[in-house]
């Protein structure tokens, strides 16, 4: 599978870093890395995220933060936030980010790294933060579409594509969560 590099740090008042090295230094000195816990915050945490593509793989589409928590009724809730993305795409009227595009040629089981980005870095502060409610935040990184393994096999063996199986996939990586406890 793909070997995307990904880092996330969280804490109150983390600033947008200049580069990945500064992000890690700032994250460890003023926040916590993935797998860590933020406790008793009085203001919303900021998360700095960075990802780099697998050197032998596809470019990156976007970095997302997934926030999970239990609401006042005891029901689990999650929210997916697009933090940073490749290209000059803008959110639609519904607030959703349009797809990155697709360079997959299913007849040859190939793709081109002409879309996406080799590296992404961004910052997000939780606008719905409630300091009295526990939460967790983890990062998901999506690549641009690539041929699915069944597409590679079909082309290599000169077989028809399976009609009920998608010909392409968006590989992804995700981090350990950063926990928030009141």
Secondary structure, 3 states (H helix, E strand, C coil): CCCCEEEEEEEECCCCCCCHHHHHHHHHHHCEECCCEEECCCCCEEEEEEEECCCCCCCEEEEEEEEEEECCCCCEEEEEEEEEECCCCCECCCCCECCCCCCCECCCCECCCCCCECEEEEEEECCCCCCCCCEEEEEEEEECCEECHHHHHHHHCCCCCCCCCCCEECCEEECCCEEEEC
